[in-house]
Amino acid sequence: MTNMTNKYMTTKQVANELEVSVATVCRWVRDGILPAKRFGKRIIKIPCVEVEKLLDQDQRTAVN
């Protein structure tokens, strides 16, 4: 995973990492699927740990 030295990733970084659209990442945040923190009114940051969890979950699902 890229940028793992940072604690947080932007919605665009997460979208690129998970190969989905930014709108999908925002929807996941809104629906509570992907926990995130808001910095101000418009800035959304997703903890790298949460992205790792999604990737791990996806890999386990793909194996089964």
C-alpha positions in Angstrom: 0.0 0.0 0.0 1.3 3.4 -0.8 1.9 6.2 1.8 1.7 4.0 4.8 4.0 6.4 6.7 1.1 8.8 6.9 -1.7 8.3 9.4 -4.4 9.4 7.0 -5.2 9.2 3.3 -7.4 11.5 1.3 -10.5 10.2 -0.5 -8.6 10.4 -3.8 -5.7 8.3 -2.4 -8.1 5.7 -1.0 -10.1 5.6 -4.3 -6.8 5.0 -6.2 -5.7 2.3 -3.8 -9.0 0.4 -3.9 -9.6 1.0 -7.6 -13.0 2.7 -7.0 -14.3 6.2 -7.6 -13.9 9.1 -5.2 -17.7 9.2 -5.1 -17.8 5.5 -3.9 -15.3 6.3 -1.1 -17.4 9.3 0.0 -20.5 7.1 0.0 -18.8 4.5 2.1 -17.8 7.2 4.6 -21.4 8.6 4.6 -22.9 5.1 5.1 -20.4 4.2 7.9 -18.7 1.4 5.9 -15.4 3.3 6.0 -14.6 5.3 9.2 -13.2 8.7 8.6 -12.3 12.0 10.3 -13.4 15.4 9.1 -10.9 18.3 9.3 -13.0 21.4 8.8 -16.1 21.4 6.7 -14.9 19.8 3.4 -11.7 17.8 4.2 -12.2 14.1 4.8 -9.3 11.9 5.8 -9.5 8.1 6.2 -7.1 6.3 8.6 -4.7 4.0 6.8 -5.5 1.3 9.2 -9.2 1.3 8.0 -8.1 1.0 4.4 -5.9 -1.9 5.3 -8.8 -3.6 6.9 -10.9 -3.2 3.8 -8.1 -4.6 1.6 -7.6 -7.6 4.0 -11.4 -8.3 4.0 -11.5 -8.1 0.2 -8.6 -10.5 -0.1 -10.2 -13.0 2.3 -13.5 -12.8 0.3 -11.7 -13.3 -3.0 -10.1 -16.5 -1.6 -13.3 -18.0 -0.5 
